[in-house]
Amino acid sequence: MTNTIDAKMLAKMFLAGAKNLESKKEWINDLNVFPVPDGDTGTNMTLTIMSAAKEVAALSDLDMMSLCKAISSGSLRGARGNSGVILSQLFRGFTKTIREMDEIDIPLFADAYEKAVETAYKAVMKPKEGTILTVAKGAATRARELSDEGCTDLSFFFEEVIKYADEVLQQTPEMLPVLKQAGVVDSGGQGLMQVLKGSYDAFLGKEIDFSIEASPKKEGASPNVQVQEEIDIKYGYCTEFIIMLNRNFNIKNEMDFKDYLESIGDSIVVVADDDVVKVHVHTNDPGLAIQKALKYGALSNMKIDNMRLEHQEKLFREDAKAQEKAQDEEVLMPHKDVGFIAVSVGEGINEIFKGLGVDYIIEGGQTMNPSTEDMLNAIDKVNADTIFILPNNKNIILAANQAQMMVEDKNIVVIPTKTVPQGITAIINYVPDMSAQENEENMKTEIGNVKTGQVTYAVRDTVIEDKEIKQGDYMGIGDAGILSVGDEVLDVTFGMVQEMMNDELELISIYYGQDVTEDAAQELKDRVEEAYPGCDVELQYGGQPIYYYIVSAE
């Protein structure tokens, strides 16, 4: 009978939980209620936990403090989407309780589970039952019961906690009618169960592959670039790693390190953030860069790729170009009192935001939720005292809030924009003569007057809000649910507009996506103008993927 575990066993359990979640991510993605092509709960949770797993796997001196720091810091920075942010907060609360202990017994596990749930609930402004939060709370409740009953066998303890949490998961459709109608349990809760079950397998000694590999890029994300001939590549290895600092890393250290890297390579990026330094360099001898970095601390997230291989060249040439562009922007951007960051995807929409004064665009949105670290990197690039962040997606707001809490040297204001049109309205209503607090209040009020509808296609058969949806159907999705369904995109979009309209609305804006022709978009505009002659109707190219049309009414 085992009644305690140490840091070594906990690390194995964590890595096994991460690997189990990764193996089930597509199944979890399919549990999303809306049958949209960007259902990504499994993907977001996997990217979140893998960010931490890579730091855990890189630890050389494994003790409870370093393990907890790797789990907490890695998951917080890698958190994507609401489910990923909640998962990172569960880890944060759990590790806070155990980080100073050498071993963990059942009473301490019960305390850690409860702290995890408390921390996660606090991170969500309006916690909703029937979600990952409820499943986590179920696990904590059963853990406390077993502890109070005097249970000392960890094997029995884990088995019972998982069994009860699974029972709670099966009850989530009774708590959220939309889950019941779709015939699924909560996807975030299911993701958490896979972490718990994978961890238990490792505890039982089951054979598990603990190797942690880099997460694959999203489908369609590979850059479209020309392949450079091998002979043109001056430095052949793209080398990346993170230094976990063991001493003060001041400006002189940073400059000396950059100078050394420039002597052995190019495409240098060195970003210092509290007790970690992110490093990127192209060199012919990665070992030299690594040896130098070891003088400042332990290394993690190490990645070395041979850029002379055609496939790797395609992937990393674009990355280097983006890194250089980001550096140029950082150098050229003058200091200002107020700056803006917007999450956006689509050439046209990006240009609209830039034209309205946005300083930095984070590529992402419905089809790719940026991480907390993406937010932090963007904040670092904008040279302003106060920075407004426009997430423009309800699944990105928590990551933005998490980044806000991690920044101390700038005033970060997150405007909770749930859609691109809300983001556009928010920045249009920014008033330079008003204070940051006054602008925040004003922008929040104005985005409440914006109705948004978005048209995409269904990836599976389902029934939502008594609407029968077949795979391949077009769906018009409003702020509160499905507004229209059909097999003709023009009819579905027009039907969605009809459901959105009322007598008080005066402006209709239509943004057409990358898969819509200008002629088809113009036909929609003409139809809307004919139906609503009292409204101004604007048509603009958005260029967004997946969503054929984004329509706002205000």
PALUM-896490 format. One record per residue (C-alpha): x, y, z. Coordinates in nm, 3 decimals, padded with zeros to 5 digits. Layout:
BEGIN
+---------+---------+---------+
!       X !       Y !       Z !
+---------+---------+---------+
!       X !       Y !       Z !
...
+---------+---------+---------+
! end
This chain:
BEGIN
+---------+---------+---------+
!       X !       Y !       Z !
+---------+---------+---------+
!  00.000 !  00.000 !  00.000 !
!  00.135 !  00.342 ! -00.098 !
!  00.037 !  00.638 !  00.120 !
!  00.269 !  00.914 ! -00.010 !
!  00.426 !  01.020 ! -00.338 !
!  00.734 !  01.230 ! -00.404 !
!  00.824 !  01.483 ! -00.676 !
!  00.960 !  01.213 ! -00.907 !
!  00.633 !  01.020 ! -00.906 !
!  00.425 !  01.338 ! -00.935 !
!  00.625 !  01.440 ! -01.242 !
!  00.558 !  01.102 ! -01.403 !
!  00.189 !  01.134 ! -01.325 !
!  00.173 !  01.484 ! -01.469 !
!  00.350 !  01.386 ! -01.792 !
!  00.127 !  01.081 ! -01.830 !
! -00.182 !  01.298 ! -01.781 !
! -00.055 !  01.537 ! -02.048 !
!  00.013 !  01.255 ! -02.293 !
! -00.329 !  01.101 ! -02.234 !
! -00.501 !  01.434 ! -02.296 !
! -00.297 !  01.484 ! -02.612 !
! -00.401 !  01.143 ! -02.744 !
! -00.771 !  01.223 ! -02.688 !
! -00.775 !  01.585 ! -02.807 !
! -00.964 !  01.526 ! -03.133 !
! -01.228 !  01.324 ! -02.951 !
! -01.267 !  01.608 ! -02.701 !
! -01.284 !  01.863 ! -02.987 !
! -01.581 !  01.669 ! -03.124 !
! -01.770 !  01.718 ! -02.795 !
! -01.810 !  02.092 ! -02.859 !
! -02.179 !  02.176 ! -02.861 !
! -02.173 !  02.388 ! -03.175 !
! -02.075 !  02.170 ! -03.474 !
! -01.842 !  02.442 ! -03.608 !
! -01.512 !  02.363 ! -03.783 !
! -01.313 !  02.543 ! -03.513 !
! -01.432 !  02.346 ! -03.211 !
! -01.101 !  02.335 ! -03.026 !
! -01.143 !  02.261 ! -02.654 !
! -00.921 !  01.954 ! -02.680 !
! -00.659 !  02.139 ! -02.878 !
! -00.653 !  02.435 ! -02.639 !
! -00.625 !  02.217 ! -02.330 !
! -00.352 !  02.007 ! -02.494 !
! -00.143 !  02.309 ! -02.594 !
! -00.183 !  02.445 ! -02.241 !
! -00.070 !  02.131 ! -02.060 !
!  00.204 !  02.056 ! -02.314 !
!  00.356 !  02.398 ! -02.249 !
!  00.399 !  02.289 ! -01.888 !
!  00.495 !  01.930 ! -01.975 !
!  00.788 !  02.048 ! -02.185 !
!  00.920 !  02.245 ! -01.888 !
!  00.874 !  01.947 ! -01.657 !
!  01.047 !  01.711 ! -01.901 !
!  01.346 !  01.949 ! -01.919 !
!  01.406 !  01.961 ! -01.543 !
!  01.746 !  01.829 ! -01.441 !
!  01.719 !  01.875 ! -01.064 !
!  01.378 !  01.738 ! -00.979 !
!  01.237 !  01.853 ! -00.647 !
!  00.885 !  01.956 ! -00.551 !
!  00.954 !  02.330 ! -00.572 !
!  01.105 !  02.319 ! -00.922 !
!  00.837 !  02.078 ! -01.041 !
!  00.554 !  02.300 ! -00.914 !
!  00.715 !  02.606 ! -01.068 !
!  00.743 !  02.433 ! -01.406 !
!  00.382 !  02.314 ! -01.399 !
!  00.241 !  02.649 ! -01.286 !
!  00.455 !  02.880 ! -01.500 !
!  00.441 !  02.661 ! -01.810 !
!  00.064 !  02.619 ! -01.804 !
! -00.004 !  02.985 ! -01.722 !
!  00.204 !  03.108 ! -02.017 !
!  00.079 !  02.842 ! -02.255 !
! -00.289 !  02.877 ! -02.164 !
! -00.524 !  02.905 ! -02.462 !
! -00.900 !  02.941 ! -02.468 !
! -01.130 !  02.940 ! -02.168 !
! -01.077 !  02.569 ! -02.101 !
! -00.698 !  02.608 ! -02.117 !
! -00.695 !  02.909 ! -01.884 !
! -00.917 !  02.727 ! -01.632 !
! -00.690 !  02.421 ! -01.651 !
! -00.385 !  02.641 ! -01.588 !
! -00.556 !  02.796 ! -01.286 !
! -00.636 !  02.451 ! -01.149 !
! -00.266 !  02.365 ! -01.176 !
! -00.171 !  02.700 ! -01.021 !
! -00.388 !  02.643 ! -00.714 !
! -00.283 !  02.280 ! -00.679 !
!  00.090 !  02.354 ! -00.691 !
!  00.062 !  02.644 ! -00.445 !
! -00.041 !  02.397 ! -00.176 !
!  00.231 !  02.137 ! -00.227 !
!  00.535 !  02.329 ! -00.350 !
!  00.716 !  02.337 ! -00.015 !
!  00.653 !  01.971 !  00.071 !
!  00.882 !  01.676 !  00.004 !
!  00.598 !  01.424 ! -00.013 !
!  00.222 !  01.437 ! -00.060 !
! -00.027 !  01.229 !  00.139 !
! -00.405 !  01.212 !  00.111 !
! -00.488 !  01.506 !  00.343 !
! -00.246 !  01.723 !  00.145 !
! -00.398 !  01.605 ! -00.185 !
! -00.741 !  01.702 ! -00.051 !
! -00.610 !  02.048 !  00.042 !
! -00.445 !  02.087 ! -00.300 !
! -00.762 !  01.984 ! -00.488 !
! -00.966 !  02.234 ! -00.291 !
! -00.714 !  02.513 ! -00.351 !
! -00.713 !  02.427 ! -00.723 !
! -01.091 !  02.463 ! -00.743 !
! -01.093 !  02.786 ! -00.541 !
! -00.827 !  02.940 ! -00.768 !
! -01.004 !  02.836 ! -01.089 !
! -01.344 !  02.966 ! -00.977 !
! -01.189 !  03.303 ! -00.888 !
! -01.042 !  03.332 ! -01.239 !
! -01.385 !  03.318 ! -01.402 !
! -01.603 !  03.626 ! -01.365 !
! -01.932 !  03.432 ! -01.393 !
! -01.863 !  03.065 ! -01.316 !
! -02.109 !  02.830 ! -01.482 !
! -02.199 !  02.488 ! -01.346 !
! -02.198 !  02.191 ! -01.581 !
! -01.845 !  02.272 ! -01.697 !
! -01.486 !  02.174 ! -01.617 !
! -01.523 !  02.374 ! -01.295 !
! -01.803 !  02.146 ! -01.176 !
! -01.604 !  01.832 ! -01.255 !
! -01.300 !  01.969 ! -01.070 !
! -01.520 !  02.057 ! -00.772 !
! -01.657 !  01.703 ! -00.771 !
! -01.305 !  01.561 ! -00.755 !
! -01.217 !  01.796 ! -00.467 !
! -01.536 !  01.708 ! -00.276 !
! -01.468 !  01.335 ! -00.295 !
! -01.102 !  01.386 ! -00.204 !
! -01.202 !  01.572 !  00.112 !
! -01.454 !  01.302 !  00.207 !
! -01.193 !  01.028 !  00.172 !
! -00.940 !  01.229 !  00.371 !
! -01.188 !  01.294 !  00.651 !
! -01.274 !  00.921 !  00.657 !
! -00.909 !  00.842 !  00.728 !
! -00.826 !  00.685 !  00.393 !
! -00.450 !  00.618 !  00.364 !
! -00.426 !  00.408 !  00.045 !
! -00.346 !  00.639 ! -00.247 !
! -00.444 !  00.381 ! -00.507 !
! -00.794 !  00.354 ! -00.361 !
! -00.803 !  00.732 ! -00.314 !
! -00.723 !  00.812 ! -00.679 !
! -00.964 !  00.546 ! -00.804 !
! -01.251 !  00.682 ! -00.597 !
! -01.182 !  01.047 ! -00.687 !
! -01.178 !  00.965 ! -01.058 !
! -01.490 !  00.751 ! -01.029 !
! -01.687 !  01.029 ! -00.859 !
! -01.556 !  01.302 ! -01.092 !
! -01.663 !  01.087 ! -01.387 !
! -02.011 !  01.060 ! -01.236 !
! -02.024 !  01.439 ! -01.207 !
! -01.913 !  01.468 ! -01.571 !
! -02.199 !  01.242 ! -01.680 !
! -02.440 !  01.477 ! -01.500 !
! -02.324 !  01.790 ! -01.684 !
! -02.598 !  01.755 ! -01.951 !
! -02.856 !  01.784 ! -01.672 !
! -02.696 !  02.111 ! -01.558 !
! -02.665 !  02.266 ! -01.905 !
! -02.965 !  02.200 ! -02.133 !
! -02.759 !  02.283 ! -02.442 !
! -02.535 !  01.984 ! -02.363 !
! -02.835 !  01.758 ! -02.321 !
! -02.990 !  01.863 ! -02.650 !
! -02.661 !  01.810 ! -02.832 !
! -02.618 !  01.473 ! -02.663 !
! -02.269 !  01.540 ! -02.522 !
! -02.099 !  01.591 ! -02.187 !
! -01.892 !  01.902 ! -02.122 !
! -01.579 !  01.892 ! -02.335 !
! -01.361 !  02.076 ! -02.082 !
! -01.469 !  01.840 ! -01.806 !
! -01.388 !  01.543 ! -02.026 !
! -01.044 !  01.690 ! -02.092 !
! -00.979 !  01.716 ! -01.718 !
! -01.086 !  01.353 ! -01.673 !
! -00.827 !  01.241 ! -01.929 !
! -00.556 !  01.420 ! -01.732 !
! -00.667 !  01.249 ! -01.409 !
! -00.697 !  00.906 ! -01.572 !
! -00.359 !  00.931 ! -01.742 !
! -00.199 !  01.035 ! -01.413 !
! -00.354 !  00.736 ! -01.235 !
! -00.218 !  00.498 ! -01.500 !
!  00.133 !  00.626 ! -01.428 !
!  00.080 !  00.583 ! -01.054 !
! -00.021 !  00.222 ! -01.114 !
!  00.303 !  00.165 ! -01.302 !
!  00.153 !  00.114 ! -01.647 !
!  00.401 !  00.141 ! -01.932 !
!  00.372 !  00.493 ! -02.077 !
!  00.576 !  00.685 ! -02.331 !
!  00.682 !  00.992 ! -02.133 !
!  00.862 !  01.162 ! -02.422 !
!  00.724 !  01.507 ! -02.491 !
!  00.739 !  01.636 ! -02.846 !
!  00.662 !  01.981 ! -02.984 !
!  00.292 !  02.032 ! -03.051 !
!  00.205 !  02.016 ! -03.423 !
!  00.108 !  02.336 ! -03.606 !
! -00.257 !  02.387 ! -03.682 !
! -00.366 !  02.250 ! -04.013 !
! -00.325 !  02.512 ! -04.281 !
! -00.085 !  02.717 ! -04.072 !
!  00.229 !  02.630 ! -04.270 !
!  00.361 !  02.937 ! -04.446 !
!  00.344 !  02.962 ! -04.821 !
!  00.705 !  03.049 ! -04.903 !
!  00.958 !  02.967 ! -05.171 !
!  01.211 !  02.701 ! -05.077 !
!  01.559 !  02.848 ! -05.048 !
!  01.849 !  02.648 ! -05.191 !
!  02.069 !  02.488 ! -04.925 !
!  02.376 !  02.677 ! -05.045 !
!  02.207 !  03.012 ! -04.962 !
!  02.166 !  02.930 ! -04.592 !
!  02.455 !  03.082 ! -04.398 !
!  02.363 !  02.934 ! -04.061 !
!  02.206 !  02.590 ! -04.071 !
!  02.051 !  02.530 ! -03.730 !
!  01.751 !  02.712 ! -03.587 !
!  01.815 !  02.693 ! -03.212 !
!  01.560 !  02.783 ! -02.946 !
!  01.551 !  02.737 ! -02.570 !
!  01.448 !  02.898 ! -02.243 !
!  01.696 !  02.983 ! -01.965 !
!  01.555 !  02.930 ! -01.615 !
!  01.770 !  03.191 ! -01.440 !
!  01.962 !  03.104 ! -01.124 !
!  02.097 !  03.456 ! -01.073 !
!  02.021 !  03.814 ! -01.162 !
!  02.014 !  03.875 ! -01.538 !
!  02.071 !  04.247 ! -01.578 !
!  02.091 !  04.465 ! -01.887 !
!  02.468 !  04.416 ! -01.918 !
!  02.428 !  04.037 ! -01.907 !
!  02.162 !  04.059 ! -02.176 !
!  02.376 !  04.275 ! -02.403 !
!  02.685 !  04.055 ! -02.352 !
!  02.481 !  03.744 ! -02.433 !
!  02.334 !  03.902 ! -02.746 !
!  02.681 !  04.011 ! -02.859 !
!  02.811 !  03.658 ! -02.817 !
!  02.520 !  03.509 ! -03.014 !
!  02.580 !  03.760 ! -03.293 !
!  02.939 !  03.638 ! -03.315 !
!  02.823 !  03.282 ! -03.386 !
!  02.499 !  03.336 ! -03.577 !
!  02.211 !  03.561 ! -03.678 !
!  01.832 !  03.604 ! -03.638 !
!  01.894 !  03.674 ! -03.269 !
!  01.599 !  03.707 ! -03.032 !
!  01.666 !  03.734 ! -02.658 !
!  01.363 !  03.823 ! -02.444 !
!  01.409 !  03.845 ! -02.065 !
!  01.096 !  03.809 ! -01.851 !
!  01.134 !  03.789 ! -01.473 !
!  01.319 !  03.463 ! -01.404 !
!  01.320 !  03.324 ! -01.759 !
!  01.491 !  03.426 ! -02.083 !
!  01.362 !  03.310 ! -02.423 !
!  01.636 !  03.262 ! -02.683 !
!  01.626 !  03.214 ! -03.060 !
!  01.935 !  03.203 ! -03.284 !
!  02.041 !  03.066 ! -03.623 !
!  02.391 !  02.919 ! -03.593 !
!  02.618 !  02.647 ! -03.727 !
!  02.716 !  02.534 ! -03.376 !
!  02.418 !  02.517 ! -03.137 !
!  02.645 !  02.375 ! -02.867 !
!  02.827 !  02.706 ! -02.831 !
!  02.501 !  02.894 ! -02.766 !
!  02.393 !  02.628 ! -02.516 !
!  02.725 !  02.631 ! -02.328 !
!  02.711 !  03.008 ! -02.293 !
!  02.349 !  03.002 ! -02.175 !
!  02.426 !  02.742 ! -01.906 !
!  02.630 !  03.008 ! -01.724 !
!  02.304 !  03.186 ! -01.643 !
!  02.085 !  02.891 ! -01.542 !
!  01.918 !  02.563 ! -01.637 !
!  01.773 !  02.521 ! -01.987 !
!  01.430 !  02.403 ! -02.097 !
!  01.214 !  02.390 ! -02.411 !
!  01.525 !  02.318 ! -02.620 !
!  01.463 !  02.281 ! -02.993 !
!  01.722 !  02.252 ! -03.270 !
!  01.612 !  02.216 ! -03.632 !
!  01.820 !  02.166 ! -03.945 !
!  01.705 !  02.444 ! -04.175 !
!  01.876 !  02.287 ! -04.474 !
!  01.606 !  02.025 ! -04.486 !
!  01.338 !  02.148 ! -04.724 !
!  01.044 !  02.080 ! -04.496 !
!  01.203 !  02.255 ! -04.199 !
!  01.307 !  02.544 ! -04.420 !
!  00.945 !  02.605 ! -04.517 !
!  00.840 !  02.620 ! -04.155 !
!  01.118 !  02.828 ! -04.007 !
!  01.194 !  03.083 ! -04.280 !
!  00.853 !  03.236 ! -04.216 !
!  00.910 !  03.221 ! -03.839 !
!  01.243 !  03.402 ! -03.868 !
!  01.086 !  03.664 ! -04.090 !
!  00.811 !  03.718 ! -03.834 !
!  01.068 !  03.743 ! -03.556 !
!  01.270 !  04.001 ! -03.749 !
!  00.958 !  04.199 ! -03.831 !
!  00.858 !  04.195 ! -03.464 !
!  01.203 !  04.322 ! -03.366 !
!  01.186 !  04.600 ! -03.626 !
!  00.848 !  04.707 ! -03.494 !
!  00.983 !  04.708 ! -03.141 !
!  01.280 !  04.924 ! -03.239 !
!  01.082 !  05.166 ! -03.452 !
!  00.777 !  05.204 ! -03.229 !
!  00.804 !  05.535 ! -03.042 !
!  00.690 !  05.567 ! -02.686 !
!  00.328 !  05.673 ! -02.644 !
!  00.085 !  05.715 ! -02.360 !
! -00.176 !  05.472 ! -02.494 !
! -00.146 !  05.171 ! -02.724 !
! -00.383 !  04.907 ! -02.863 !
! -00.357 !  04.533 ! -02.920 !
! -00.624 !  04.344 ! -03.113 !
! -00.672 !  03.975 ! -03.185 !
! -00.768 !  03.941 ! -03.549 !
! -00.748 !  03.708 ! -03.846 !
! -00.803 !  03.795 ! -04.209 !
! -00.616 !  04.041 ! -04.427 !
! -00.905 !  04.283 ! -04.458 !
! -00.998 !  04.285 ! -04.091 !
! -00.634 !  04.328 ! -03.992 !
! -00.609 !  04.634 ! -04.216 !
! -00.927 !  04.780 ! -04.067 !
! -00.785 !  04.753 ! -03.715 !
! -00.451 !  04.900 ! -03.822 !
! -00.632 !  05.187 ! -03.991 !
! -00.816 !  05.258 ! -03.667 !
! -00.491 !  05.288 ! -03.473 !
! -00.419 !  04.936 ! -03.343 !
! -00.046 !  04.906 ! -03.274 !
! -00.012 !  04.528 ! -03.272 !
! -00.223 !  04.251 ! -03.425 !
! -00.217 !  03.905 ! -03.267 !
! -00.306 !  03.662 ! -03.542 !
! -00.588 !  03.441 ! -03.420 !
! -00.951 !  03.434 ! -03.322 !
! -01.218 !  03.178 ! -03.397 !
! -00.978 !  02.944 ! -03.572 !
! -00.677 !  02.981 ! -03.344 !
! -00.693 !  03.102 ! -02.985 !
! -00.371 !  03.284 ! -02.887 !
! -00.205 !  03.190 ! -02.559 !
! -00.136 !  03.401 ! -02.253 !
!  00.227 !  03.410 ! -02.363 !
!  00.121 !  03.544 ! -02.704 !
! -00.053 !  03.824 ! -02.516 !
!  00.255 !  03.892 ! -02.302 !
!  00.479 !  03.904 ! -02.608 !
!  00.244 !  04.153 ! -02.777 !
!  00.236 !  04.368 ! -02.463 !
!  00.616 !  04.368 ! -02.462 !
!  00.622 !  04.493 ! -02.823 !
!  00.388 !  04.791 ! -02.765 !
!  00.584 !  05.079 ! -02.617 !
!  00.303 !  05.246 ! -02.423 !
!  00.219 !  05.318 ! -02.060 !
! -00.144 !  05.206 ! -02.096 !
! -00.243 !  04.930 ! -02.336 !
! -00.597 !  04.836 ! -02.432 !
! -00.643 !  04.474 ! -02.540 !
! -00.933 !  04.376 ! -02.765 !
! -00.967 !  03.992 ! -02.754 !
! -01.257 !  03.994 ! -03.005 !
! -01.361 !  03.643 ! -02.905 !
! -01.529 !  03.516 ! -02.588 !
! -01.283 !  03.225 ! -02.576 !
! -00.981 !  03.457 ! -02.561 !
! -01.092 !  03.699 ! -02.288 !
! -00.966 !  03.482 ! -02.001 !
! -00.619 !  03.453 ! -02.158 !
! -00.609 !  03.832 ! -02.192 !
! -00.717 !  03.875 ! -01.829 !
! -00.448 !  03.629 ! -01.721 !
! -00.184 !  03.827 ! -01.910 !
! -00.313 !  04.147 ! -01.750 !
! -00.251 !  04.002 ! -01.402 !
!  00.105 !  03.902 ! -01.495 !
!  00.216 !  04.248 ! -01.614 !
!  00.340 !  04.499 ! -01.357 !
!  00.519 !  04.773 ! -01.552 !
!  00.228 !  04.876 ! -01.776 !
! -00.139 !  04.952 ! -01.720 !
! -00.325 !  04.680 ! -01.912 !
! -00.695 !  04.730 ! -01.982 !
! -00.888 !  04.436 ! -02.126 !
! -01.207 !  04.535 ! -02.306 !
! -01.415 !  04.213 ! -02.312 !
! -01.499 !  04.222 ! -02.684 !
! -01.649 !  03.890 ! -02.789 !
! -01.653 !  03.954 ! -03.166 !
! -01.458 !  04.147 ! -03.428 !
! -01.741 !  04.402 ! -03.476 !
! -01.739 !  04.471 ! -03.102 !
! -01.364 !  04.531 ! -03.123 !
! -01.408 !  04.774 ! -03.410 !
! -01.680 !  04.960 ! -03.221 !
! -01.465 !  04.974 ! -02.907 !
! -01.167 !  05.139 ! -03.072 !
! -01.386 !  05.377 ! -03.274 !
! -01.531 !  05.500 ! -02.945 !
! -01.194 !  05.560 ! -02.779 !
! -01.165 !  05.929 ! -02.680 !
! -00.806 !  06.056 ! -02.636 !
! -00.907 !  06.332 ! -02.394 !
! -01.069 !  06.087 ! -02.152 !
! -00.883 !  05.887 ! -01.884 !
! -00.815 !  05.515 ! -01.926 !
! -01.087 !  05.433 ! -01.674 !
! -01.340 !  05.660 ! -01.846 !
! -01.255 !  05.509 ! -02.183 !
! -01.287 !  05.159 ! -02.042 !
! -01.635 !  05.231 ! -01.912 !
! -01.738 !  05.404 ! -02.235 !
! -01.604 !  05.128 ! -02.460 !
! -01.774 !  04.857 ! -02.254 !
! -02.103 !  05.044 ! -02.282 !
! -02.072 !  05.086 ! -02.658 !
! -01.987 !  04.723 ! -02.735 !
! -02.308 !  04.627 ! -02.557 !
! -02.500 !  04.799 ! -02.839 !
! -02.347 !  04.577 ! -03.111 !
! -02.521 !  04.268 ! -03.244 !
! -02.305 !  04.017 ! -03.430 !
! -02.383 !  03.726 ! -03.658 !
! -02.134 !  03.486 ! -03.818 !
! -02.189 !  03.228 ! -04.091 !
! -01.999 !  02.902 ! -04.115 !
! -02.071 !  02.535 ! -04.191 !
! -02.156 !  02.234 ! -03.974 !
! -01.904 !  01.953 ! -03.931 !
! -02.156 !  01.701 ! -03.796 !
! -02.525 !  01.629 ! -03.756 !
! -02.684 !  01.764 ! -03.439 !
! -02.987 !  01.940 ! -03.291 !
! -02.942 !  02.277 ! -03.121 !
! -03.225 !  02.492 ! -02.985 !
! -03.474 !  02.269 ! -03.173 !
! -03.295 !  02.337 ! -03.501 !
! -03.197 !  02.020 ! -03.688 !
! -02.853 !  02.064 ! -03.841 !
! -02.696 !  01.830 ! -04.098 !
! -02.327 !  01.798 ! -04.173 !
! -02.239 !  02.049 ! -04.444 !
! -02.529 !  02.284 ! -04.367 !
! -02.458 !  02.656 ! -04.336 !
! -02.530 !  02.812 ! -03.996 !
! -02.589 !  03.172 ! -03.897 !
! -02.468 !  03.204 ! -03.537 !
! -02.570 !  03.508 ! -03.332 !
! -02.458 !  03.638 ! -02.994 !
! -02.686 !  03.396 ! -02.810 !
! -02.713 !  03.096 ! -03.041 !
! -02.809 !  02.962 ! -03.384 !
! -03.020 !  03.210 ! -03.583 !
! -03.052 !  03.034 ! -03.919 !
! -02.969 !  02.704 ! -04.089 !
! -02.983 !  02.596 ! -04.454 !
! -02.801 !  02.469 ! -04.761 !
! -02.755 !  02.807 ! -04.937 !
! -02.504 !  03.047 ! -04.782 !
! -02.676 !  03.360 ! -04.916 !
! -03.018 !  03.258 ! -04.782 !
! -02.873 !  03.158 ! -04.446 !
! -02.687 !  03.488 ! -04.411 !
! -02.991 !  03.694 ! -04.505 !
! -03.205 !  03.491 ! -04.265 !
! -02.952 !  03.557 ! -03.991 !
! -02.970 !  03.933 ! -04.060 !
! -03.349 !  03.919 ! -04.037 !
! -03.327 !  03.755 ! -03.694 !
! -03.079 !  04.019 ! -03.576 !
! -03.275 !  04.326 ! -03.683 !
! -03.513 !  04.549 ! -03.489 !
! -03.651 !  04.902 ! -03.541 !
! -03.375 !  05.069 ! -03.336 !
! -03.081 !  04.950 ! -03.550 !
! -02.941 !  05.193 ! -03.805 !
! -02.614 !  05.049 ! -03.938 !
! -02.544 !  04.705 ! -04.086 !
! -02.181 !  04.614 ! -04.159 !
! -02.095 !  04.307 ! -04.368 !
! -01.743 !  04.158 ! -04.371 !
! -01.700 !  03.883 ! -04.628 !
! -01.443 !  03.608 ! -04.589 !
! -01.166 !  03.462 ! -04.800 !
! -01.398 !  03.202 ! -04.957 !
! -01.660 !  03.455 ! -05.077 !
! -01.639 !  03.641 ! -05.407 !
! -01.696 !  04.016 ! -05.421 !
! -01.992 !  03.962 ! -05.655 !
! -02.161 !  03.726 ! -05.411 !
! -02.102 !  03.969 ! -05.125 !
! -02.245 !  04.255 ! -05.331 !
! -02.556 !  04.045 ! -05.401 !
! -02.604 !  04.002 ! -05.026 !
! -02.558 !  04.375 ! -04.967 !
! -02.818 !  04.460 ! -05.235 !
! -03.066 !  04.219 ! -05.079 !
! -03.015 !  04.364 ! -04.730 !
! -03.045 !  04.724 ! -04.857 !
! -03.370 !  04.641 ! -05.031 !
! -03.514 !  04.481 ! -04.715 !
! -03.396 !  04.760 ! -04.480 !
! -03.403 !  05.091 ! -04.674 !
! -03.382 !  05.292 ! -04.351 !
! -03.042 !  05.146 ! -04.260 !
! -02.694 !  05.226 ! -04.385 !
! -02.536 !  04.906 ! -04.520 !
! -02.156 !  04.883 ! -04.545 !
! -01.969 !  04.606 ! -04.727 !
! -01.601 !  04.538 ! -04.655 !
! -01.355 !  04.262 ! -04.735 !
! -01.259 !  04.081 ! -04.416 !
! -01.065 !  03.791 ! -04.560 !
! -01.137 !  03.576 ! -04.254 !
! -01.111 !  03.196 ! -04.291 !
! -01.385 !  02.946 ! -04.196 !
! -01.652 !  03.216 ! -04.153 !
! -01.807 !  03.322 ! -04.484 !
! -01.965 !  03.636 ! -04.341 !
! -01.940 !  03.837 ! -04.022 !
! -02.230 !  04.081 ! -03.990 !
! -02.285 !  04.349 ! -03.727 !
! -02.592 !  04.561 ! -03.658 !
! -02.599 !  04.862 ! -03.430 !
+---------+---------+---------+
! end
